[in-house]
Each structure stands twice: as C-alpha cells, then as structure tokens.
Amino acid sequence: MKIAKISMPRVLIIEDNPQMEKLLSDCLKAEGYEVEVARTFPAAIKRVSENNIEAIIANFDGKSANALEVIKKVRKMNDEVAVFAITATTTVREACKSLKRKDDKYRFEPINIKEMRLVLSKALDEAYMSKTDSPDRCKRCMDKEFYKKLSISDGLTGLYNNIYLKEYLEREVIRAERYKRDLSLIMMDIDNFKEFNDEEGHLVGDETLKVVAKALMSSTRNVDFVARYGGEEFAIVLPETAKADAACVATRLRETIGNRHFGIHGKDGGMRLTISLGLASCPDDAFTATELIDKADKAMYKAKELGKDKVCVFGQRTTPIKERN
C-alpha cells in the first residue's frame, strides 16, 4: 500500500537581517517545516495571498505601524494564520495586545530559538486538532507527533537516541562555528555493566539504565542535550560550554553515579557502579559533529584504559579519582 506523503506546515519569515533570517530558516527547516522568506511587509502580504501560509514569524522592531497593518491584512485574507512577533519594544507589544487576539501570547522578547520551536509546533498542532471538519488534518497532526517522537527517542530510557543526537549535534556545531560559541560533548559509559547484568539480571539492568538516564537529566541544564548512544553508553551535549567547564560537569556526573547504589537492594545496600567519561570541544578539538563524537569517544576509551571511573579530556591528562563518601 502506498502511503501518501504528509505536507508540513508552511511558515513565512519576515526578516531583513540576513543572519537572523538564516538562523530562523535553518531552525524551522530542521524541524521539517516548509519555509518562505520575505524581506518586506508588502512582499509578505503578496506571499500570503499566493501561498498556503499557516504561520508568520516577523521582526517588528521599529516598524509598529507596518506591523499592525500586515497583521490586519493577513487576518482579512486568512483568519487562521498565527502571527509570531519578535520584538523588544514596548510600543509594539502594547499595540499587539490591543488587537485582543489569542495569537498575541506568542511573542519572543528577545528571541529564544528553543522556545520558539516548541511554541510554534504546539500552536500549529492545536490549530489542526481544533478543525473538527478536517479529520485528515487531525490525523496528520497526531501521526506526525507520534512518529516523530518514536523516531527520535530511545524506547527504554526515554532519552533522545543516537540518530537524533547526530542530527542535533550537526546543527549545534554549525551554530557554534557561525556565532563563535563554545560547544562540548561528553561521552559516558557504565563500567563493567555486562558483569552487573549477569549478576543482577537483565530486568534489573534495564531499570538501572532508566535510573542512570534520570540522574543525567537531573544533573544537567535544561539547555543541555542528553541521549542514549547505545547499550550502556550515553552522550551529553553542552551548548556554549568551554572545555574546562565541561570537565567540571563530567566530574560531577561521575560522582553522582558513583555515590548511588544499584541492583536488587537499591539504596539499601545494592551494588555501586562507576562510569568512564571522555569529552571533547569545538573548536578546540573538532570542526564537525563526526569529529567531535570521535574525539570524545577516544577520550572515554582512554579513561577505560587508565583503570575506569575517570574523566578524560581529549588532548589532556586524565583527572584524578576523588575518594567517595
């Protein structure tokens, strides 16, 4: 049976700054959206009249009158288009509020790419679900979210999987290079996990991986990216984090896992597990996602060779092991 191709929502970007336009466009295309670009408000009106635009993201700074005019014209042509204003000016903010529309709550001052991605996706999906006269669109929304989550998540731990890790890391490396920002990657492996599995059983081993995953999530920032790379190996991407700071994070993770008890008896006296970690950074060690993974992985295996339960930084000596409480 041939499966019909699902068309993704089309988003119009109104932005006259080439760098911001590129950032927004890359971000949305990476999420699967179809993207149109207009440099002026008249051009935007023309695009809306010609194309099936479902959302508009516009920088309204210093253009209050034009901004309000384009919103009014767009809504006359298509009342279901969501308008996202990127602005830091009080004048525009108050003007948008005066329209008393539900779209007013979708504004970013200043812009936050991660937040914008989430809010835009939620807004468009809610729009599809609200159209009771269009079951195909409702099914498209539900199927898109279900299969997207399935394709990027690890079934056991709920973390991102290694396939999505590579896609995400490629974008972050490009962003770090473009904006001259630091980017670090930690690769982590649970030491002697096969022996632990043999002794405690695979069901306990699976539960242990879940506990480790939760510990990694709770010990990192919201902006960090945690993935299960495979088996008992995990990866943590640290945006805008220099190598020295990433080493501190890795050391903290080593201590967090090493101080816990795992296995059948759990916190009442179960086994202790240790982890080996390796890290590398952009641009110090790599210029591509593949190189960064390779360097961090080599550092991790160096930690294994040196006796495990260590943090190794690519190109540097291993950090000493501290006594645990």
N, C-alpha and C positions, 0 to 999 in steps of 0.2 A: 504494500500500500504506500502510495506516495504521500508524504507529509507536506502540507502547504507551508511555505515559508512565512514566518511571522514578521511583519514590518515593525520596526521600532519607532517610538515617537520621534517627531521632528522638532528640534529646538532651534530657535533663531537667536543668535548672539548679536547684540547691537553694541559695538565697541570700536572706538577709533584708535586705541592704543594697541599696536601690533603684538607686543609681548603679552599683554593681558588676554588679547584675543586668542593667541596661540595656546596659552595656559588653559583657558576655558574650553577651547575646542578640543584639545588633546584629552582633557579630563572627561568630557562628555562622550567623545568617540570611543575612548577606552571602556566606557560603560555600555557601549552598544547603541547609543543614540545617533540618529541622523542629524547632522549639524548644518545649518545655513548661517551665513555671516553677512551682516550689513554694517557699513561704516557710518551711515547717517540715518536719521529718523525717517526722512522721505523714502529712502531706499528700503527701510524696514516695512513701511506701510505697503509698498509695492510687493515685497516678498510675501507678506501675509495674504494679500489679495490673490496672489498667484499660486501659493503652495499651501499644503495642509499643515500649517504650523500649530503645534499643540502647547508650546510654552515659549516665552520670550525672556531672555536674560539681558538686561540692559544697564549700562553705566549711565546714571542720570546726573552725575555731578556737574553742577554749574549750568544745567540745561533744564531747569524746572518747568518752564513754560512748554518747551518741546516735549518733555517727558509726559506731562499731563495730557497734551494733545494727542500723542501717539497712543496712550492708554485708552482714551475715549474713542479714537478712530478704530483701534483694534477690537474693542468690545462691541462696537456697532457692526463690524464685519463678522466677528465670531465671539459670542459672549462666553464661550467655554475656554478660551485661551488664558493660561495662567501667566501673570506678569511678575517677574522677579527683578526687583530694583536693587542695584548695587550702588550704594551711596553712603556718604559720611556727613551729609549736610542736613541740618535740622529742617530747613525750608522744604526740601523735597519730602522728607519723612512726614511732616505735618500735612503737606499737600496730598500725599498718597492716602493718609488716614481720612482725609475729608471725603474721599470717594466712597468710604464705608463699604468696602468690598472684602470678601474673605481672602482675596489674594494679597491684601495689604500685609499680612503677617509674614510673608515670605520675602524678607529683605536681609541683606548681609552687610553689616557695618562694623569693621571692614570685612572684606570677603574672606570666607573660610571655605576652601575647596572641599574638604571632607564633609563639612556640614551641608554645603550646597548640594553635593551629590546625593546625600541621604534625603534631604527635604524635597528636592526635585523628584526623585524616584517615588517617594511617598505620595506627593501631590498628584503626580500623573497616574499612579496606580489607583488612588482613591477616586480620581476622575473617571477612570474606566469602570470601576466597580459600581459607581453611582448611576451609570447608564443602564437602567434595567431593560430598556428597549433594545439593547445590543448585547445579547448573550455571548456572541463570538468575541467581543472585546473583553468582557468579563473573564472569559476562559483564557484569553491571551494574557491578561494580567496575572491570573493565578498560575498558569503554566510557566510564565516567564520567571516569576519569583521562585516557584518550587524547583524548577530545573536549574536555575541559576545558583540557588543555594546548594543544591545537590552537587553541582559540578565544581564548586569551589571549596567545599567543606570536607573535612575528614569525618567519616561516619562514626568512629569510635569516640574521639575526644571533642568533636565539635569545633576544633580549630580549623583554620584555613589549611588546605592541602598543598602539596609541593608544586602542583601545576599552577595554581593561582599565585603561589609565592613567587615563582619565576616571572610571571606576568607583572605582578605588582613591583617586584624589585627592578625590572627593566625600566618601568616608568619613574621610579624613585631615583635611579642612577642618572637618568636623563635630566630630571628636575634638579638634582644636586649639582650636576655639571653646569646646567644653564644658569642657575642662580648662585653659583659658587658657595654651596652649602655642604656641610659635612654629612656623611651617611655611613653608618656602621652596621655590620651584620655579625651576629653571634650564632655559631653552630654548636649544638649541645647534644651529647649522647649519654644515656644512663649506663654506668659501668656495670659489667657482669650481669646484665639483665637476663641473659639466657639461663644462667645458673639460678637466678631468682625465680624465673618461670618454672624451671624444673622442680624446684623445691616447694614453691607455694601453689603451683598450678596456674594454668593459662587464664582462668576466670579471674583469679586474684591479680594476675599480671595485667589484664585489661583494665581492671579497676584502678590499679596503680598508675597506669598511663593517664587515666582520667584525672586522678588526683594531682599528678605532676603538671598536667595541662592547666588545671585551675590555679595551681601555685604560680606558674609562669605568668598567667594573665593577671593575677592579683599583685604580682611583684613588678609589673611594668606599667608604663604610662598608657593612657587611652590612645595616644597617637602612635604608639608602637604597634608592630605587626607581628603576631605570634602564629607560627604554623607547625604542623607535624610534617617533618620532611620524609619520614618513612621509618617503620619499625619503632625503635626507641630513640630516634633522633629527632630533634626539634630545631627550629630556626627562629630567631628573633631579629627583626629589622628595626633599627633605631634611627629614625629620621633626625636630621640636624643634630647629630651627636658625634663628637670627636672621639678619636681612639681612646684617649685617656679616660674619658667619661664612660665609654662603653665597657672598658676594663673594670671599672667600679661596679657597673651593672652586672657584669658576668660574675664577679666575685660575690656579690650579694645573692645572686641566684644559686651559686654553688653552696653557699652557707644555708640558704633557705631549704633546699632539698636535703642537704646533708644532715640537718638537725631534726628531720622528721623520722618517724617510724612507719614502716610499710609492712604489708603482708597480712596474714590472718589475724594477728594480735593487734595490728594497727598501733594506735598511740599508747596502748597499754603494755608495750614491750616488744613490738614487732621488729623486723629487720631494718637496718639502716641502709640506705642506698647513697651512692656517690655519683657525681656526674663529672664529665670532662667537657670543657668548653674551649672553643677557639674563636677568635674574632679577627676580622679584617675591616678596613675602612676605605671609603672613596673620599678624596682622590689619592690617598697615600699609597694604597696597595693595588687598586684596580680602577679600570675605566668602564667596565661593562658588568652587567649582572652575572654573567657566566664566570668571569674572572673573580668577582667578589665571592661567589659561592665556593669556588675552587680554593681560594686563599684561606677563607675561614675554615673550610673543611680540612685543609692541610694543617692548620694550626690546631684544630681539635684532635687530629690523629697524633700530632706531636705531643699533646697533653697525655694521650693514651700511652704513648711510648715511654714517657717520662714517669710512669707509675700511676696514672689516672688521678681522679679527684684534684684536678688542676685547671687553671685558666692559662691558656697560651695565646699570646698576641702575635699575629703574623709579623715576622721580622724582628721580634724581640724575645728575650728570655722569658721562661715561664714564671708566673708569680708564685711565691712560696705558699705552702699549705699552712693555714692557721689552725690552732687547736680548737676543737669544738667543745661546747659546754656539755 
